[in-house]
Amino acid sequence: MKEELFISGRNIPNIDPTLHVWHWPISVDLFFGGLAAGLLFFAAVFYLFGKENEMRSAVKIAPIVAPIGISVALLCLFYDLTHKAYFWRLYLTFRFESPMSFGSWVLLFITPLSFLWVFSYWRELFPNFILNYKWAVYIENLTIKYRKLMAILIIPLAISLGVYTGILLSAFNARPLWNNAILGPLFLTSGLTTASAVILYFAKMKTEKKIFSKILLGLIVVQLFLFVHMLMGYYSSSEAQMIAAELLFGGEFTYLFFGVVLILGLVVPAFIEVLDLLGVKVPVIIPVLLVLIGGIVFRFVMVDAGQISHFIY
């Protein structure tokens, strides 16, 4: 029998000095959760403004991706659980101060709403698909009747879901890279950016394309501003956070963060959208793919780098 004496808490497998508990499913969950939140937010907002026909792709078509994205996010969360048979215990209580508890309840309400929203436009989008069941027709009529109420409920839930994807990380004070209050607004803005890119891809009418080209450009500018604010927060804080920031600014994640997330994922699409607004036509799939790639790589970088970062003892 081999005896070991630990005189420091810095040798706890999978916890300290570096965390190794969150893998790729969490990054994928954060990406699709933010994307779905953005799609539902735009759909609800433009519907309430009475623009469901002028902004047809934003209100009716692109939201089809939302329930698919939420389903993928939930599957990733379930796959990552260690004790899968006890996931239902999350819904025996509600703790507002717990991001996981808060996020679980938000997902519980927004998931059925995302399906019902798409279902309310099902007959309009797929006229050849006939609903032969009375219960399905009854539910469809209810969703159409209460579409405005759904939109009112979706807006705060979508904002909560988008912010939650960042708050989930920033609540871990023991990881200096995640211990930044700007992550909530940053992840929300990133989700709205990826959603606007998806809507831009589906948009067919010239007016809608122009509006979402401007929205995408504006959100990219806001996101770049938040990244600068995040950087300033790291370098005006403790030594541990300055060291953690070096993972992104001079460390092993620098090329992914600067090259893929900032340059390819934000700066290049912004330049393309400026050209488009000036009349220079670039295939819309190019900025859309760049924004989506930048969005998902951003999640992978923050999740992986955050787990490596640690405080100095």
C-alpha positions in Angstrom: 0.0 0.0 0.0 1.4 3.4 -1.0 0.7 6.3 1.2 0.7 9.9 -0.1 0.7 13.1 1.9 -0.8 16.2 0.3 0.3 19.4 1.8 -1.3 21.6 -0.9 -4.7 21.6 -2.6 -3.0 22.1 -6.0 -3.0 18.4 -6.9 -6.7 17.4 -7.1 -7.3 15.4 -10.3 -9.5 17.2 -12.9 -10.0 20.2 -10.6 -6.7 21.8 -9.5 -4.4 23.3 -10.7 -6.4 23.1 -13.9 -10.0 22.1 -14.5 -10.8 19.2 -16.8 -14.6 18.7 -16.4 -16.1 20.6 -19.3 -15.4 19.3 -22.8 -16.8 19.9 -26.3 -20.5 19.3 -25.5 -20.5 22.4 -23.3 -19.0 24.6 -26.0 -21.5 23.2 -28.6 -24.4 23.8 -26.1 -23.3 27.4 -25.5 -23.2 28.1 -29.2 -26.5 26.6 -30.2 -28.2 28.0 -27.1 -27.0 31.5 -28.0 -28.0 31.1 -31.7 -31.5 29.9 -30.8 -31.9 32.8 -28.3 -31.0 35.3 -31.0 -33.3 33.8 -33.6 -36.3 33.8 -31.2 -35.5 37.3 -30.0 -35.5 38.8 -33.6 -38.7 36.8 -34.5 -40.6 38.0 -31.5 -39.5 41.6 -31.8 -40.3 42.0 -35.5 -43.6 40.3 -35.0 -44.6 42.7 -32.2 -43.6 45.6 -34.4 -46.1 44.2 -37.1 -43.3 43.3 -39.5 -44.0 39.6 -39.9 -44.6 40.0 -43.7 -41.8 42.5 -44.4 -39.4 40.5 -42.3 -40.6 37.1 -43.3 -37.3 35.3 -42.9 -36.7 36.7 -39.5 -40.2 36.0 -38.2 -41.2 32.8 -40.0 -38.4 31.0 -41.7 -35.1 31.3 -39.7 -36.8 30.5 -36.4 -37.1 26.9 -37.7 -33.5 26.6 -36.7 -34.2 27.6 -33.1 -35.9 24.5 -31.8 -33.3 22.4 -33.6 -30.5 24.4 -32.0 -32.1 24.1 -28.5 -32.6 20.4 -29.0 -28.9 20.0 -29.9 -27.9 22.1 -26.9 -30.1 20.0 -24.5 -28.7 16.7 -26.0 -25.2 18.0 -25.4 -26.0 19.0 -21.8 -27.6 15.6 -21.2 -24.6 13.8 -22.7 -22.2 15.7 -20.4 -24.1 14.8 -17.2 -22.4 12.3 -15.0 -25.6 11.2 -13.3 -28.1 11.4 -16.2 -30.9 9.6 -14.3 -31.2 12.5 -11.9 -31.5 15.5 -14.2 -35.1 16.0 -13.1 -33.9 17.1 -9.7 -33.0 20.4 -11.2 -36.7 21.1 -11.3 -37.5 20.4 -7.7 -36.2 23.8 -6.7 -35.3 27.2 -8.1 -32.2 29.2 -7.1 -32.0 32.5 -8.8 -28.3 33.0 -7.7 -27.4 29.7 -9.4 -26.7 30.0 -13.1 -27.4 26.3 -13.7 -30.7 26.4 -11.9 -31.7 29.6 -13.6 -30.7 28.3 -17.0 -32.5 25.0 -16.5 -35.8 26.8 -15.9 -35.3 29.2 -18.8 -34.7 26.2 -21.1 -37.8 24.4 -19.7 -40.0 27.3 -20.7 -38.3 28.5 -24.0 -38.0 25.0 -25.5 -41.8 24.3 -26.0 -42.3 28.0 -27.0 -39.7 27.6 -29.8 -41.6 24.6 -31.2 -45.0 26.3 -30.8 -43.7 29.4 -32.6 -42.6 27.4 -35.6 -45.8 25.3 -35.5 -47.9 28.5 -35.7 -46.5 29.2 -39.2 -46.4 25.6 -40.3 -49.3 25.7 -42.7 -48.1 28.9 -44.2 -44.6 27.6 -44.8 -45.6 24.1 -45.8 -49.0 24.4 -47.5 -48.7 20.9 -49.0 -48.2 19.3 -45.6 -51.7 18.6 -44.4 -52.4 18.0 -40.7 -54.7 15.1 -40.5 -55.1 15.0 -36.8 -57.7 17.1 -35.0 -55.5 17.6 -32.0 -52.7 19.0 -34.2 -55.1 21.4 -35.9 -56.5 22.4 -32.5 -52.9 23.2 -31.2 -52.1 25.0 -34.4 -55.2 27.3 -34.1 -54.2 28.0 -30.4 -50.7 29.0 -31.4 -52.0 31.3 -34.1 -54.5 32.8 -31.6 -52.0 33.4 -28.9 -49.0 34.2 -31.1 -48.7 37.7 -29.6 -48.6 36.3 -26.0 -45.9 33.9 -27.1 -43.8 36.8 -28.6 -44.1 38.7 -25.3 -42.9 35.7 -23.3 -40.2 34.8 -25.7 -38.3 38.2 -25.6 -37.3 38.1 -21.9 -36.7 34.3 -22.1 -34.5 34.7 -25.1 -32.5 37.5 -23.5 -32.1 35.4 -20.4 -30.9 32.4 -22.4 -28.4 34.5 -24.3 -27.0 36.1 -21.1 -27.0 32.8 -19.2 -24.6 31.2 -21.7 -22.0 33.8 -20.5 -23.1 34.0 -16.8 -22.6 30.2 -16.6 -18.9 30.8 -17.0 -18.5 34.1 -15.2 -20.0 32.6 -12.0 -16.9 30.4 -11.6 -14.8 32.9 -9.5 -12.1 30.3 -9.1 -11.2 30.6 -12.8 -9.8 34.1 -13.4 -10.4 34.1 -17.2 -14.1 33.5 -16.5 -14.3 35.9 -13.6 -15.4 38.8 -15.8 -18.8 40.5 -15.6 -18.7 41.3 -19.3 -19.1 37.7 -20.4 -22.9 37.8 -20.0 -23.5 40.8 -22.4 -20.7 39.5 -24.7 -22.2 36.0 -25.1 -25.7 37.6 -25.6 -24.3 39.9 -28.3 -22.4 37.0 -29.9 -25.7 34.9 -30.0 -27.5 37.8 -31.6 -24.7 38.2 -34.2 -24.8 34.6 -35.2 -28.6 34.7 -35.4 -28.5 37.8 -37.6 -26.1 36.0 -39.9 -28.4 33.0 -40.2 -31.4 35.3 -40.9 -29.3 37.2 -43.5 -28.7 33.9 -45.3 -32.4 33.1 -45.4 -33.5 36.6 -46.4 -34.8 36.9 -49.9 -36.3 40.4 -50.0 -34.0 43.3 -50.7 -35.3 45.4 -47.8 -34.9 42.6 -45.3 -31.4 41.8 -46.5 -30.3 45.5 -46.2 -31.8 45.8 -42.7 -30.1 42.6 -41.4 -26.8 43.6 -43.1 -26.9 46.8 -41.0 -27.9 44.8 -37.9 -25.1 42.3 -38.4 -22.6 45.2 -38.9 -23.8 47.0 -35.8 -23.7 43.9 -33.7 -20.1 43.1 -34.8 -19.1 46.6 -33.8 -20.7 46.2 -30.4 -19.1 42.8 -30.0 -15.6 44.2 -30.8 -16.2 47.0 -28.2 -17.1 44.4 -25.6 -14.0 42.4 -26.4 -11.9 45.5 -25.8 -13.8 46.1 -22.6 -13.0 42.5 -21.6 -9.3 43.0 -22.3 -9.3 46.2 -20.2 -11.0 44.3 -17.4 -8.3 41.6 -17.3 -5.4 44.0 -17.4 -6.8 46.3 -14.8 -7.5 43.5 -12.3 -5.4 41.1 -10.3 -2.2 39.5 -11.4 -4.0 36.1 -11.8 -6.3 37.6 -14.3 -3.5 39.3 -16.2 -1.7 35.9 -16.4 -5.0 34.3 -17.5 -5.5 36.9 -20.2 -2.1 35.9 -21.7 -3.7 32.6 -22.7 -5.7 34.7 -25.3 -3.1 37.5 -25.8 0.2 35.8 -26.3 -0.5 32.2 -25.2 -1.6 29.0 -26.8 -5.1 30.3 -27.7 -3.8 33.5 -29.3 -4.1 32.3 -33.0 -7.6 30.9 -32.5 -8.8 34.0 -30.6 -7.2 36.7 -32.7 -7.0 34.9 -36.0 -10.4 33.0 -36.1 -12.6 34.8 -33.6 -11.7 38.4 -34.0 -10.2 38.7 -37.6 -12.1 36.0 -39.6 -15.2 35.9 -37.4 -15.8 39.6 -36.9 -13.5 42.0 -38.8 -13.6 40.3 -42.2 -17.5 39.9 -42.1 -17.8 43.5 -41.1 -15.6 44.6 -44.0 -17.7 42.4 -46.4 -21.0 44.0 -45.0 -19.6 47.5 -45.6 -18.8 46.5 -49.2 -22.3 45.1 -49.6 -23.9 48.3 -48.3 -21.7 50.3 -50.8 -22.9 48.1 -53.7 -20.1 45.6 -54.0 -21.7 42.2 -54.1 -20.1 39.4 -52.2 -21.8 35.9 -51.9 -23.8 36.1 -48.6 -22.7 32.6 -47.6 -19.1 33.9 -47.0 -19.8 36.4 -44.1 -22.5 34.0 -42.7 -20.1 31.1 -42.5 -17.3 33.3 -41.1 -19.6 34.6 -38.4 -20.8 31.2 -37.4 -17.3 29.7 -37.3 -16.1 32.6 -35.3 -19.0 32.2 -32.9 -18.5 28.5 -32.2 -14.7 28.8 -31.9 -15.1 31.7 -29.4 -17.1 29.3 -27.2 -14.4 26.6 -27.5 -11.6 29.0 -26.7 -13.4 30.5 -23.6 -14.4 27.1 -22.2 -11.0 25.5 -22.7 -8.8 28.4 -21.8 -10.9 29.2 -18.8 -10.4 25.8 -17.4 -6.6 26.1 -17.7 -6.5 29.5 -16.0 -6.1 29.4 -12.2 -5.2 31.7 -9.3 -1.7 32.1 -7.9 -1.1 30.5 -4.6 
